[in-house]
């Protein structure tokens, strides 16, 4: 089992920045990728960014150039630095961790971009 704990969400004005953190614990040796998804009210959950254990990254088009995903292997933590935030970035952001045949989810953290 893998446990994921997210932090760092909140209310920010348009153009502002936030950094989300996701700490993994438990049987983490088989995890090969972690990432962030988001879900806005009335919409499907969508990928924002992902990073593999080798450091390869993947971003949604909406995140490219504004968001950066990174990881600290010593802390088993993945980060999502979000800059130039827009109202349409408002959503619950979920951390995920993938091992062969299974995906784990965090509890989600709310990000609200509003003036």
N, C-alpha and C positions, 0 to 999 in steps of 0.2 A: 504493500500500500504506500501511496505517496500523498502527502499533505501539502497543500499550497496555501500560503497566507499572503494576501495582497495588502498594500497600503499606498497612500499617497494621493488618493483622489480628493476632490473638493470642488469649490466654486472659484472660477477664474474669469477675468474679463477677456473679451476677444483680443487676440494678439499676445496674450500672456502665455506662460509656460507652467507645466507640471511635470513631475517625475514620479512614475509609478514603480513600485518595487514588488517583487514576488519571491518569497523565500520558500524553498522546497525542503521537505524533511521526510524521513521514513526510508523505504527501500528505493533509493534514488539511483543505484548503480546502473540500472538498465534504461534510464531515460536517454533518448537520443536527440530530442528537440524540445524546446519550450517556446512559448509565444504568448501573444495577446490577441484576444478577440474583443469585440464590443457589440452591444445590442441596444439600439435606441427603441423607444416606445413604438410599438406597432410594426417593427421591422425585424428581419431575421438577424441572427447572430452572424457577424462577418469577421474575417481575419483582418487584423491590423498589421501585425509583424510577427516574424518567427526567427529563431536562431537555433542552429544545431550545435551539438557538442564540439564540432570542429570549427565553429564560428561563422559558418555560412548563414547569410541573412536573406530574408524575403519580406517585401513590403507590399501592402495594398497600394494602388495608385494614389489613393487619397492621403496616404501617409508619407509618400516619397518626398524627400526634401524638407520635411517638417519634423518627422519623428525619427528617433534613433533607438534601436534595440541593442542591448549589450548584456553581458553576463559576467558574474564574478564566480568562478568555479570554486574558489576557496570558501565562499560563503553560500554556495548553492543558491544564488540569487540572480534573478533576471530583472533588468530595468527597462523602462520605456520612457525615454525623454521626449516630451511633447512640447514643441515650440510653435509659435504663430497659430495658436488655437483659434478655432472658428466655432460659431454656435452649432454648426452641424456636426461637430465632434462630440456634442453632448450625448452621453450614453453610459450604460454600466459596462465597465471594462473587466474582462475575465482573463485571468492567467490560465494557461494550460501547459501540461507536461505530457509528452508522448513516450510510451515504451512499446515494444512490439505487441500489437494487438489490443492496446488500451490507451485511452486518453483520460487524463485527470483534469479536473477543473477546480479553480479557486472559488471563493464565495462571491467574488465580484466587488468592485469599488466604483462608486458613482463619480463621474466627471461631468460637471455642468459648466458650460461656457456661456456667460451672459453678462450684460452690462447692467 
